[in-house]
Amino acid sequence: MAYGGWSLDDHHPDGFYHVGNPNVWGATPSPYGIPYRALYSVNISNLFFAGRNISVTHAAMSSSRVMATCALLGEAVGTAANVAREFSLSPQGVYDEQIGLLQQRLMEHGCFLPYFHREIAAVCRDAELSCAGGNPKNLEALRNGIDRNNHTYGDEDYRVALPLGQAVTYTFQLPTQLSNIHLQFDTDLNRETLPGDTIDRQRSMRHNRTPDSVKVCMPKTMVKGYRITAVTADGNTVTLVETDLNLLGCVNHTVTEGLYRSVSFIPMTTWNEADTDVHIFSFDVR
């Protein structure tokens, strides 16, 4: 239900007073999955756990205890609690009856689950997909349910290069009612576009900064401005979304009631003013 990747990093309980090796280190698969069953109590029916109190061995805790992994555990438990409330289930009841829904909701909101794919709605799979600026060879990757590059999906680059100002369009066989538009932008997870040297990029959360310190900026790979338009059943073109200051890597737009013949995404600008195109992972609808 979440993932980790930190090494086994077991510190001696004596801390600074220990005179031997400061820690015992061991490699782990990166990333590795953390199952939902570790996040709720075995004997208290309504109790979740998230962070450093989950059900793991001492050795596993030496990896899963780090902040980023704990944050993912919190997202998983928060989403599971909402599913439990929605369906009047216990934490274990979510596992027994709605584990698939929980996984899909996490991925829909940008949470990476190794080896899992987001489900793509039939209305999206069956629509004609085209790009006004010429169809990239991997245009279909926009609706494959993979929202980042990772070795668990193989070595392929799943980003799609789209020309700025040109529409990518789903055209439906019949006028269709939509509920959601999902976008996943390239957030530069490897921090290649951040300023500074390797240390600046890998340790961007510093405890102190001086006037001369490198200034952290938005990833230059990110879409900054975009527009989403649609053609209604009666042939009118309407603007569903328009923004010139996007700060999110994963975006879900709720679609108002109505029937649509097509829906288009038009990237306008990125956080790098010199760009003429942009890479995105996903644009799909349901």
PyMOL commands that set and color helices and strands:
alter all, ss='L'
color gray80, all
select helices_A, chain A and resi 15-17+36-39+58-64+67-87+91-97+99-108+122-125+139-143+151-153+198-202
alter helices_A, ss='H'
color red, helices_A
select strands_A, chain A and resi 2-4+8-11+23-26+32-34+128-131+160-163+168-177+180-185+223-232+237-243+250-254+259-270+277-285
alter strands_A, ss='S'
color yellow, strands_A
deselect
rebuild
show_as cartoon
